[in-house]
Amino acid sequence: MSSSTAMSKPEEFDVIVIGGGPAGATAATDLARAGHSVLMLERAFRIKPCGGAIPPRLIEDYNIPQELLVAKVTSARMVSPKEQKVDMPVGDTYVGMVDREVFDPWLRQRAVDAGSTQRIGSFKQLRRRDDGRVEVGFTDKENGGELTTVIGRTVIGADGANSQIAKNYVPGGDQKKCVLAYHEIVRSPVGSAGGCFDRNRADVWYQGNLSPDFYAWVFPHGETTSIGVGSEMKGFSAPDSVKALRREVNLECAETLRREGAPIPLKPLKRWDDGANIVLAGDAAGVVAPASGEGIYYAMYGGELAAEAVKEFLVSGDVRALANARRRFMKEHGRVFWILGIMQKFWYSSDKRRERFVSMCKDPDVQYLTWQAYTQKKLVRAKPAAHARIFVKDVAHLLGLARV
Ligand SMILES: Cc1cc2nc3c(=O)[nH]c(=O)nc-3n(C[C@H](O)[C@H](O)[C@H](O)COP(=O)(O)OP(=O)(O)OC[C@H]3O[C@@H](n4cnc5c(N)ncnc54)[C@H](O)[C@@H]3O)c2cc1C
């Protein structure tokens, strides 16, 4: 039972984290470990729709135990509009697959073990107080849905792509552009579905009829498989597209366990803080990599940076510290996001370009640098010759000088 009802004195915390997904749970863990009092509020009303692909860098940096990985993908197959299939082996590492049904509660439990207080309930309102702190109201599920108020010195808005905190309390936070992603979770086939399916391979389909501006995928998760698609286009029917893809990969008759969709933000917001006591993290801040739609790693890193900025603010009382979260994130990943944004706009805009894009993926240099960038989250400087070769080939493809 909650101790703070409408009648009793509200509980007080250094930090109130709204949302216990990868961003919020990471921030709550770090802050609690640093000795701060933390409330993590999570409505926990559904499993987050997600392909669940995570890079080794995430597994290492955030100490994710191997037992949370339901599959290890060792290659990706890119499929072009003309059905050209290009396999890209990951090399001596792998892409981990997690089920968010298990992954998210595990992350939240780690935050609780570190000392955070967890409340299951839905954020409703935020009021700024004269003493510089904020009052947060939420419907407390453990208290019969009663509106409960708590007081915090700071708030981390980690409440996902539809963030109420971003929309209502951070300037420009209502300007988010999103891709709508939809997937169906099916039971994985026992065999290879007539050669179409491999438990260790992620398939990425670049075809305008499946997605006019993004891509469609088949991601194996051990006993289950995620088959999905993203698009920003209005009027585009994601369920029809997934139906077509399922037919294509002989998984039409596989048992469907869930059908679900959610927005993926396309671009980091210009501001992540309100200049007073709120800072955003993860999807709430708009940080999902363009072109790939990868968001879990960036959400956890954003949560870590939000926690760091809040720690600085709590020590110094200087609100400018909150802006450090975005500044540090963009310094580390801004360039890659910018490049991926251009890639998405250019290569995903017509089937002719998609065909060229998939052709480019045959190149060993492209494969090497793509996997290094994805798995390690760094541009490899050790191989300048590979960068130069790719630059030349990329320009040749852009100008249509290279053969498909
Ligand atoms: C279909 C699909 C497939 C994807 N596939 C991949 C993939 O394979 N790999 C990858 O890296 N990324 C993928 N992404 C993106 C990834 O899921 C997100 O970027 C990531 O989950 C962001 O984490 P987050 O913590 O910022 O937000 P979320 O995971 O959305 O967590 C936000 C949390 O806040 C809670 N919350 C929201 N509102 C309230 C409220 N009012 N009160 C209390 N709690 C609230 C929610 O319940 C949720 O738990 C995919 C996304 C979609 C939609």
PDBQT file of the ligand as one rigid body, heavy atoms in Angstrom, charges set to zero:
ROOT
HETATM    1  C1  LIG A 501       7.800  -2.418 -33.322  1.00  0.00    +0.000 C 
HETATM    2  C2  LIG A 501       9.111  -1.875 -32.788  1.00  0.00    +0.000 A 
HETATM    3  C3  LIG A 501      10.285  -2.598 -32.973  1.00  0.00    +0.000 A 
HETATM    4  C4  LIG A 501      11.492  -2.125 -32.442  1.00  0.00    +0.000 A 
HETATM    5  N1  LIG A 501      12.607  -2.891 -32.568  1.00  0.00    +0.000 NA
HETATM    6  C5  LIG A 501      13.769  -2.488 -31.991  1.00  0.00    +0.000 A 
HETATM    7  C6  LIG A 501      14.915  -3.332 -32.008  1.00  0.00    +0.000 A 
HETATM    8  O1  LIG A 501      14.901  -4.453 -32.529  1.00  0.00    +0.000 OA
HETATM    9  N2  LIG A 501      16.053  -2.893 -31.412  1.00  0.00    +0.000 N 
HETATM   10  C7  LIG A 501      16.118  -1.667 -30.797  1.00  0.00    +0.000 A 
HETATM   11  O2  LIG A 501      17.188  -1.301 -30.267  1.00  0.00    +0.000 OA
HETATM   12  N3  LIG A 501      15.042  -0.853 -30.748  1.00  0.00    +0.000 NA
HETATM   13  C8  LIG A 501      13.861  -1.243 -31.297  1.00  0.00    +0.000 A 
HETATM   14  N4  LIG A 501      12.755  -0.439 -31.209  1.00  0.00    +0.000 N 
HETATM   15  C9  LIG A 501      12.859   0.828 -30.478  1.00  0.00    +0.000 C 
HETATM   16  C10 LIG A 501      12.872   0.579 -28.965  1.00  0.00    +0.000 C 
HETATM   17  O3  LIG A 501      11.813  -0.268 -28.614  1.00  0.00    +0.000 OA
HETATM   18  C11 LIG A 501      12.767   1.894 -28.169  1.00  0.00    +0.000 C 
HETATM   19  O4  LIG A 501      13.646   2.833 -28.722  1.00  0.00    +0.000 OA
HETATM   20  C12 LIG A 501      13.090   1.704 -26.703  1.00  0.00    +0.000 C 
HETATM   21  O5  LIG A 501      12.142   0.861 -26.091  1.00  0.00    +0.000 OA
HETATM   22  C13 LIG A 501      13.097   3.046 -25.968  1.00  0.00    +0.000 C 
HETATM   23  O6  LIG A 501      13.221   2.845 -24.570  1.00  0.00    +0.000 OA
HETATM   24  P1  LIG A 501      12.587   3.937 -23.559  1.00  0.00    +0.000 P 
HETATM   25  O7  LIG A 501      12.884   3.468 -22.195  1.00  0.00    +0.000 OA
HETATM   26  O8  LIG A 501      13.012   5.280 -23.961  1.00  0.00    +0.000 OA
HETATM   27  O9  LIG A 501      11.032   3.897 -23.863  1.00  0.00    +0.000 OA
HETATM   28  P2  LIG A 501      10.012   2.695 -23.675  1.00  0.00    +0.000 P 
HETATM   29  O10 LIG A 501      10.664   1.410 -23.866  1.00  0.00    +0.000 OA
HETATM   30  O11 LIG A 501       8.832   3.036 -24.510  1.00  0.00    +0.000 OA
HETATM   31  O12 LIG A 501       9.639   2.815 -22.126  1.00  0.00    +0.000 OA
HETATM   32  C14 LIG A 501       8.813   3.841 -21.641  1.00  0.00    +0.000 C 
HETATM   33  C15 LIG A 501       8.152   3.337 -20.401  1.00  0.00    +0.000 C 
HETATM   34  O13 LIG A 501       7.365   4.384 -19.839  1.00  0.00    +0.000 OA
HETATM   35  C16 LIG A 501       6.145   3.854 -19.386  1.00  0.00    +0.000 C 
HETATM   36  N5  LIG A 501       5.165   4.944 -19.411  1.00  0.00    +0.000 N 
HETATM   37  C17 LIG A 501       4.719   5.623 -20.496  1.00  0.00    +0.000 A 
HETATM   38  N6  LIG A 501       3.810   6.530 -20.115  1.00  0.00    +0.000 NA
HETATM   39  C18 LIG A 501       3.690   6.428 -18.778  1.00  0.00    +0.000 A 
HETATM   40  C19 LIG A 501       2.880   7.098 -17.813  1.00  0.00    +0.000 A 
HETATM   41  N7  LIG A 501       2.003   8.052 -18.161  1.00  0.00    +0.000 N 
HETATM   42  N8  LIG A 501       2.982   6.720 -16.513  1.00  0.00    +0.000 NA
HETATM   43  C20 LIG A 501       3.861   5.745 -16.149  1.00  0.00    +0.000 A 
HETATM   44  N9  LIG A 501       4.639   5.070 -17.019  1.00  0.00    +0.000 NA
HETATM   45  C21 LIG A 501       4.556   5.411 -18.311  1.00  0.00    +0.000 A 
HETATM   46  C22 LIG A 501       5.813   2.750 -20.372  1.00  0.00    +0.000 C 
HETATM   47  O14 LIG A 501       4.930   1.787 -19.797  1.00  0.00    +0.000 OA
HETATM   48  C23 LIG A 501       7.191   2.181 -20.691  1.00  0.00    +0.000 C 
HETATM   49  O15 LIG A 501       7.538   1.083 -19.880  1.00  0.00    +0.000 OA
HETATM   50  C24 LIG A 501      11.533  -0.886 -31.743  1.00  0.00    +0.000 A 
HETATM   51  C25 LIG A 501      10.352  -0.157 -31.566  1.00  0.00    +0.000 A 
HETATM   52  C26 LIG A 501       9.161  -0.638 -32.079  1.00  0.00    +0.000 A 
HETATM   53  C27 LIG A 501       7.894   0.165 -31.840  1.00  0.00    +0.000 C 
ENDROOT
TORSDOF 0
